[in-house]
Structures are given as C-alpha cells and as structure tokens.
Amino acid sequence: MTRRIPLFAFLCAMLPAMAVAQLAPAPGLSAARVVEIQVMALQRNDTPSVDAGIVQTWAFAHPKNKSATGPIEHFQLMIKGPNYSPLLNHHDHKIESLAEEKDRAAFAVTIFPADGPVLVYQWVLERLQDGPNAGAWMTTIVSPPASVGRAA
C-alpha cells in the first residue's frame, strides 16, 4: 500500500532545512538585507552546525575584507575574540541605516547580548564591481564595538 503525505505536511517538515540553507551574495539583495542575513546568522551561530553563522557571514565578506581577515580559520578566531564574540548567539539586535550611496552603505548595528552591555557596531558594505558576484553588496568593514550601557 502506498502512503501519501499531504503536501502541506511535507513542506512543513522541509521548512527548517530550507531556512538554514546558506545564502550567497547576489545583485538582487539590498545592502540592508545583507547586514540582516549576517547579523541573524551570527545570532544563531551554531544552527544548523557549529559556526554556521560565521561561515554564512564569511560568504558575504568583500574580497578586500577576506584578504585582511582571512583565511576563514583566522576569521573564525577573530569573531570569537573579545571585540566580536558578543555578536555570537546574542539576544536581540537593531539595524539602522546611516548612509547609502550607489556603491557604498553604512549601518549601525545595536547588539543586545544575553548578558553584558549593549554594543553598537558600524557595518560598512560596498557593491562588488567585477567578478562572479558583480553588483552584489558585500561587507568591507565591521568596526570594533562601542558600549552604550545596559539594556533598559
């Protein structure tokens, strides 16, 4: 006897796997969406596997950023260091646009950690001019954090 699984049940079962698929740079993604992808990946760093969020963030690192911080093993150590570790598994965040031009954008990313002070990072992106990801927004710089006190 053949057993049929309703389409809705199948899609619900597949949704978690689809939700954690790594995203890639693409010209259709806005600068704000790229920051959101990276920050949300770091918020859920170990889902679906250890450091998956760091790997996702690395996928959107501009080649200039990768040459300064890479290879990925070095990037992982940097993210786990004192300046950037509050991004990992943080409680909540807020992303605000500071400036956006044709090929450059900047955002203030406020991180509300589970414990510790509220921190603000400046995220800077540039649109890639050539190569396989031409036209895509990629992160060039994430500043060290500035502390703005404790959450209310």
N, C-alpha and C positions, 0 to 999 in steps of 0.2 A: 504494500500500500504506500502510495506517495503522499508525503505530508507537505502541505502548503503552509508557508509562513506569510502572513499578511505583509504587504509592502511597508505599511507604517511601522510594524514591529521590527522589520529588517532595518529600516532607516534609523530607527531609534537605537538599535543595537550598534550600528555603524557610526553614529554621530560622534561618540568620544574619540574614535580612531581618526575620523576626519578632522576633528577640532584640533588635534595635536600635530597634524602634518606640518612640516617645516615650510614656511613661506619663503619665496625668493624675490629679490629685487625685480621690479617691473615698472616701466614708464607710467602705467595706469595708477600706481599707488601715490597718493599725496604725501608730502613731507610729514604732515601731522599723522597720517596712518602709519608711516614707517616708525615714527617715535612710539606710537601706541603699540605696535607689534613688538618692538624691542622691550619696552617697559613691562608690558604684560608677560612676555616670555621670561624676563628676569623675576617677576613676581611669582611665577610658577616654575622656578628654575629646574626642579628635579622631576617635572612631569613632561613627557612620559618616562624619561630616564634621567639619570644623574647628569646634571649640567646641560640638559637640553635647551634651557633658556639662554645660557651663554653661547651655545652653538648657534641658536637662532639669531642672537644679537650679532654674532660674528658674520653671519650671512649678509647683513646689511651694513657692515663696516666698509667705508670707502677704501679703495686701494691705498690712498695716502695714509689712512688710519692703520690699515693692516701692515704697511711697511714700517710704521713706527711702533706698533704694539705686538706684531706677530712674531712667530707663528702662533697658532691657536693655543698651544700649550702655555705659552707665555701670557697670552691674553687671558686665559682662564685664571692664572695665578694673579694677574693684575686685578681682575674683577673680584677675586676672593680676598684681596688685600684690604687694608683699613679704609681707604677712600671710597671704594666701590661696593664692598660687601653689604652695606645697608640696602642696596638695590635688590639683593637676593632674598626672595621669599618675604618681601615687605607686605605690610597690612593693606595699604591703600596708596593711591597717588593722584596727582592732578597735573595735567599738561596744559600749559598756556603758551600761545604763540607770542613771540617777542617781535619778530620781523620775518617777512618773507618777500624775497625778490625773485626774479626769473630763475636764477640758478643757485640761490643760497637761502637758507631758512634757519631761524634760531628759535628755540623753545625753552621755557623754564619748566623743569620737571620737579615738582614737590613730592617728596617721598615721606610717607607716614609709616615708620617702621613699627613692628610689634612692640618693641621697647627701644628706648633711646630717643634722641632729639629728632625733630622734624628737619629734614635736609632739602636743600634746593640745588639741583644740578642744571647747568646750561648745556643743552643738546644742540649741536650745530650740524647741519646737513648741507651737502652740495649735490646738485644734479650731475650725474656722470655724463661726460661729453662724448666718450667714444667707448669702443669695446662691446662685448656681448650684452652689457646692461646699459647701453647708452640711453640717456633720458630718464633713468631711474634715480630716485633720491637715495643717498647713502650717507651714513653718519661719518663726519670727519673728526669731530671733537666732542668729548663729554668732559666738562670741567670737573675738577675736584669739588666736593660739596661745600655749601655754605650752610651753617647751622642757623635755624630761625627759631630755636626754642622747642618747647614741648607742645604736643597737641593739646588742644583745649578739651 
